[in-house]
Amino acid sequence: MATPRDTPSRPDALTLEVVELIGAVVARYHEEYEEAAAGHALTGAQARLLSLLSLEPLPMRKLAQRLKCEPSNVTGIVDRLEARGLAERRPDPADRRVKLAAATAEGRRVARGLQESLRFAREPLAGLSEPERVALRDALRRMLTPR
């Protein structure tokens, strides 16, 4: 495994191209995610929060950490989702002083609809064989593994 000392100080052309391609993929994903959110009358932040809540109820602090924003921003987002019947606040069974935000049944339905409407995430991947998708998944996991 390469160490920082082994890594050249200037990236090679292939590395630069890969970085540009990753950036393009991320930009297209965010663009489509915003469009999918708008199709459900949600902002991108509301859609991301709802997607997280559809997996499990979470305390506001943890939501703020995952969304990389201030807890006060999360409170406002949850307020708006709650007003639409997509989320609710519940006491944490482990600590009743803590409130958990959770997706309602309707919120989970909307979150599923968001995921299903992301064509960009599905269509290009469908053009790859299963071994290619496995290799891509494994490479991305290695890139995201803390060192």
Buried (B, 14 or more C-beta within 10 A) or exposed (E): EEEEEEEEEEEEEEEEEEEEEEEEEEEEEEEBBBBBBEEBEBEBBBBBBBBBBBEEBBBBEBBBEEBEBEBEBBBEBBEBBBEBEBBBBEEEEEEEEBBBBBBBEEBBEBBEEBBEBBEBBEEEEEEEEEEEEEEEEEEEEEEEEEE
